[in-house]
Amino acid sequence: MTSSLPRMLQEGLRAQKGQFRHIANSLIRPQRTRGPTFFDDPHHVPLQYGVDKVQESAQGSAQHHDQLGSASATERRPLRDLSSFLAMATLAYFALDNYQGRVKAEKLNQETTAINVKTLQMQQQNFLNAQKQRDLRILKERLDVSKRCFKMAMHIAILKKQLQDLGVDPKEIAEVSEEFDKHVKVSNSAQNLTGNVIWLTDETEYKGLMPDYREYDRKN
């Protein structure tokens, strides 16, 4: 018992000395403060000072911009509807005006075509009437020439009978043709529809004896 007491006292003193030494060391050398934890992680990048405020202000401005955008969109919508209505009204006006113009053009074209057709028909009718009158005039002239020739033939027949009654032989047709070639001239002229003009030369002795062919056209 007596031997164990000094040992216990020694251990107690030793423990007190250790505590005293620890306290003295802590007082002499200040304890190191531990830095921020992000310095221990090389992949972690700390945020700069004021970044949170900038992000908050950016988010706030974005929200404000969205609100303004939605407000401006709601304000622009009536203007867009009005512009769309005006555009549709303009297109409808131009379409209606184009349709009316096309209808007027078609009506004018039909009227012009009808007038042209009527004018062409009148011209054709006038041409047919003129051609018919010309044909009738040619037929009448041919009939008059035939009558005139027949009257001359009758006159020659009467004269030949008178010569025979007097005992004189009349000239033959061959002799008449020979005298015709000598003393008769033939020319073309557009004044007469037949296109032929015949006359005796001045030196012939038959000129004073030739009857006027117009006399044969007279009825009496």
C-alpha positions as CSV (number, residue, x, y, z in Angstrom):
1,M,0.0,0.0,0.0
2,T,2.7,2.4,1.1
3,S,4.7,1.5,-2.1
4,S,1.8,2.0,-4.4
5,L,1.1,5.5,-3.2
6,P,4.3,7.1,-4.4
7,R,3.7,5.4,-7.8
8,M,0.2,6.9,-8.1
9,L,1.6,10.3,-7.1
10,Q,4.2,10.0,-9.8
11,E,1.7,9.1,-12.4
12,G,-0.6,12.0,-11.3
13,L,2.3,14.4,-11.4
14,R,3.3,13.1,-14.9
15,A,-0.3,13.6,-16.1
16,Q,-0.4,17.1,-14.7
17,K,3.0,17.9,-16.3
18,G,1.6,16.7,-19.7
19,Q,-1.5,18.9,-19.4
20,F,0.6,21.8,-18.3
21,R,2.9,21.3,-21.3
22,H,-0.1,21.1,-23.7
23,I,-1.5,24.3,-22.3
24,A,1.8,26.1,-22.5
25,N,2.3,25.0,-26.1
26,S,-1.1,26.1,-27.1
27,L,-0.4,29.5,-25.5
28,I,3.0,29.9,-27.1
29,R,2.1,28.6,-30.6
30,P,-1.4,29.8,-31.8
31,Q,-3.6,27.2,-33.3
32,R,-3.8,27.2,-37.1
33,T,-7.2,28.1,-38.5
34,R,-8.6,25.8,-41.2
35,G,-9.1,27.5,-44.5
36,P,-12.2,27.2,-46.7
37,T,-13.0,23.7,-47.8
38,F,-13.0,24.6,-51.5
39,F,-9.2,25.0,-51.4
40,D,-8.9,21.3,-50.7
41,D,-10.8,20.4,-54.0
42,P,-8.9,21.6,-57.1
43,H,-12.0,20.9,-59.4
44,H,-14.2,23.3,-57.4
45,V,-14.2,26.9,-58.6
46,P,-15.5,29.4,-56.0
47,L,-18.0,32.0,-57.0
48,Q,-16.7,35.5,-57.3
49,Y,-17.8,38.3,-55.0
50,G,-21.2,39.7,-56.0
51,V,-22.0,37.0,-58.5
52,D,-25.1,35.9,-56.6
53,K,-26.4,39.5,-56.7
54,V,-25.6,39.7,-60.4
55,Q,-27.4,36.4,-61.1
56,E,-30.4,37.5,-59.0
57,S,-30.5,40.9,-60.8
58,A,-30.2,39.0,-64.2
59,Q,-33.0,36.7,-63.3
60,G,-35.1,39.6,-62.1
61,S,-34.4,41.6,-65.3
62,A,-35.2,38.4,-67.3
63,Q,-38.5,38.0,-65.5
64,H,-39.2,41.7,-66.0
65,H,-38.3,41.4,-69.7
66,D,-40.6,38.4,-70.0
67,Q,-43.4,40.4,-68.4
68,L,-42.8,43.3,-70.6
69,G,-42.6,41.0,-73.7
70,S,-45.9,39.4,-72.7
71,A,-47.5,42.8,-72.1
72,S,-46.2,44.1,-75.5
73,A,-47.3,40.9,-77.2
74,T,-50.8,41.4,-75.7
75,E,-50.7,45.0,-76.8
76,R,-49.4,44.1,-80.3
77,R,-52.0,41.5,-80.9
78,P,-54.9,43.9,-81.7
79,L,-52.6,45.8,-84.1
80,R,-51.7,42.5,-85.8
81,D,-55.3,41.6,-86.1
82,L,-56.1,45.0,-87.5
83,S,-53.3,44.8,-90.0
84,S,-54.5,41.3,-91.0
85,F,-58.0,42.6,-91.4
86,L,-56.8,45.5,-93.5
87,A,-54.7,43.2,-95.7
88,M,-57.6,40.8,-96.2
89,A,-59.9,43.7,-97.0
90,T,-57.4,45.1,-99.5
91,L,-57.0,41.7,-101.2
92,A,-60.8,41.3,-101.3
93,Y,-61.1,44.8,-102.9
94,F,-58.5,44.1,-105.5
95,A,-60.1,40.7,-106.2
96,L,-63.5,42.3,-106.6
97,D,-62.1,45.1,-108.8
98,N,-60.3,42.6,-110.9
99,Y,-63.4,40.5,-111.3
100,Q,-65.5,43.6,-112.3
101,G,-62.8,44.7,-114.7
102,R,-62.7,41.2,-116.3
103,V,-66.5,41.1,-116.5
104,K,-66.5,44.6,-118.2
105,A,-63.7,43.5,-120.6
106,E,-65.6,40.3,-121.5
107,K,-68.8,42.3,-122.0
108,L,-67.0,44.9,-124.2
109,N,-65.3,42.1,-126.1
110,Q,-68.7,40.4,-126.8
111,E,-70.2,43.7,-127.8
112,T,-67.2,44.5,-130.1
113,T,-67.4,41.0,-131.6
114,A,-71.1,41.4,-132.2
115,I,-70.6,44.8,-133.9
116,N,-67.7,43.4,-136.0
117,V,-69.8,40.4,-137.0
118,K,-72.7,42.6,-137.9
119,T,-70.5,44.9,-139.9
120,L,-68.9,42.0,-141.7
121,Q,-72.4,40.6,-142.5
122,M,-73.4,44.0,-143.8
123,Q,-70.3,44.2,-145.9
124,Q,-70.8,40.7,-147.3
125,Q,-74.4,41.6,-148.0
126,N,-73.4,44.8,-149.8
127,F,-70.8,42.9,-151.8
128,L,-73.3,40.2,-152.7
129,N,-75.8,42.9,-153.7
130,A,-73.2,44.8,-155.8
131,Q,-72.1,41.5,-157.5
132,K,-75.7,40.6,-158.1
133,Q,-76.4,44.0,-159.7
134,R,-73.2,43.7,-161.8
135,D,-74.3,40.2,-163.0
136,L,-77.7,41.5,-163.8
137,R,-76.2,44.4,-165.7
138,I,-73.8,42.1,-167.6
139,L,-76.8,39.8,-168.5
140,K,-78.8,42.8,-169.6
141,E,-76.0,44.1,-171.7
142,R,-75.4,40.7,-173.3
143,L,-79.1,40.4,-174.0
144,D,-79.0,43.9,-175.6
145,V,-76.0,42.9,-177.7
146,S,-77.7,39.8,-178.8
147,K,-80.8,41.7,-179.7
148,R,-78.7,44.3,-181.6
149,C,-76.8,41.6,-183.5
150,F,-80.0,39.9,-184.4
151,K,-81.6,43.1,-185.6
152,M,-78.5,43.8,-187.8
153,A,-78.8,40.3,-189.1
154,M,-82.5,40.9,-189.9
155,H,-81.5,44.2,-191.6
156,I,-78.9,42.4,-193.7
157,A,-81.4,39.7,-194.7
158,I,-83.9,42.4,-195.8
159,L,-81.2,44.1,-197.9
160,K,-80.1,40.8,-199.5
161,K,-83.7,40.1,-200.4
162,Q,-84.0,43.6,-202.0
163,L,-80.8,42.9,-204.0
164,Q,-82.1,39.6,-205.1
165,D,-85.4,41.2,-206.2
166,L,-83.3,43.6,-208.2
167,G,-81.3,40.8,-209.7
168,V,-78.0,41.7,-207.9
169,D,-76.0,39.1,-206.1
170,P,-75.0,40.2,-202.6
171,K,-71.4,39.9,-201.3
172,E,-70.3,36.6,-199.8
173,I,-69.1,36.3,-196.2
174,A,-65.5,35.8,-197.2
175,E,-65.5,39.1,-199.0
176,V,-67.1,40.8,-196.0
177,S,-64.4,39.3,-193.7
178,E,-61.7,40.6,-196.0
179,E,-63.1,44.1,-196.0
180,F,-63.5,43.9,-192.2
181,D,-59.8,43.1,-191.7
182,K,-58.9,46.1,-193.9
183,H,-61.1,48.9,-192.6
184,V,-62.1,47.9,-189.0
185,K,-60.1,48.6,-185.9
186,V,-60.5,46.8,-182.5
187,S,-59.4,48.1,-179.1
188,N,-59.9,47.2,-175.5
189,S,-61.5,49.6,-173.1
190,A,-62.5,49.5,-169.4
191,Q,-65.4,51.9,-170.0
192,N,-67.5,49.1,-171.4
193,L,-68.2,45.8,-169.6
194,T,-67.6,43.9,-172.8
195,G,-64.1,45.5,-173.0
196,N,-64.2,45.9,-176.8
197,V,-64.4,49.1,-179.0
198,I,-64.7,48.7,-182.8
199,W,-64.7,51.5,-185.4
200,L,-64.1,52.1,-189.1
201,T,-61.0,53.9,-190.5
202,D,-61.5,57.3,-192.0
203,E,-60.3,56.3,-195.5
204,T,-62.9,53.6,-196.1
205,E,-65.9,54.3,-198.4
206,Y,-68.2,52.5,-196.1
207,K,-68.0,55.0,-193.2
208,G,-70.9,57.1,-194.4
209,L,-73.0,54.0,-195.1
210,M,-72.4,52.3,-191.7
211,P,-75.5,52.5,-189.5
212,D,-75.3,53.6,-185.9
213,Y,-75.6,50.4,-183.8
214,R,-77.4,52.4,-181.1
215,E,-80.2,52.8,-183.5
216,Y,-80.8,49.1,-183.3
217,D,-81.3,49.4,-179.5
218,R,-84.3,51.7,-180.0
219,K,-87.6,50.0,-179.9
220,N,-89.2,52.2,-182.6
